[in-house]
Amino acid sequence: MNRFEGSGDRQAKIRYLDGDFQIVLPGSHVICAVTGAVIPVDELRYWSVARQEAYADAAASYEAEKRAGALPGQTS
């Protein structure tokens, strides 16, 4: 999907899968669960399947994993 398919300037609803995602409700962007940054759908690269969250970048993804206690060797 690209920005010219009529999705407007609304938030997309996405189902995050392993290595891919499925657009449930078209939109132009999603919101980073850690930073609150707007992420254009065509630039979405980081997400959590387990938590069904999007992340703006690798640092935000890492922070989410730390918060969830999901890093190797990390105790809750």
N, C-alpha and C positions, 0 to 999 in steps of 0.2 A: 504494500500500500504506500502511496506517496501522498504528499500534502495536497494534491490537486484532485483528490477523489471525493470531495465534498464532505469531509469529516469536520470541517469548520475549526473553530478554536475551542473545542471541548475536550474534556479528559476522556481518554479511551478506557474501556474495561477490558482487561487482559487476563487470560488464564496462562500462567507460567508453567512451562513443561521443561523436561530435561533437554537442554540444548536448543530449544525453540520456544515460541509462544504462540498462542491462538488469540486472535482478536475477537472478543465476545460482542463488544459494542464499539464501533468505529469512533475514533477521535484523533486529535492531532498530537496528544501528549499524555504522559503519565507523570505522577509525582514521586520523587525519591522519598522512601520511607524514613531515611535517616536525616537528610538535609532539608527536605521540603522543596528542593529544586525542581523546576519543570524540565522534563526529559522528552524531547520530540520522539515519537514512536520509531521513526526511521533511524534514530541514534541510540536506541535502547540496546545495551550490551550486557548489563548486569542485573540479575534478579535471583530470588530464592524460590525454589519450587515448594519447599516445606512451609515457608511463611507466606507465599504468594505476594511478595513485595518486589518493587523495582528499586534500583539504586543508580545514582548518577554516575558513579565511577567505582574503581576498584577499592579506593579508600573507604567509601561509604559501605560497600559490600563487606569489607573486612570489619568495620565497626559494628555492623549488624550481626555478624557472626560472633564477635566478642560479647555483645550484649545478650545474645541467645545462649552463650556458654557452649558454642558448637566448635570451638577450635581444639585441635589435638592437644592433649595434655592439660586442658583447662578444666578446673573443677568448679562446679556451680556454687 
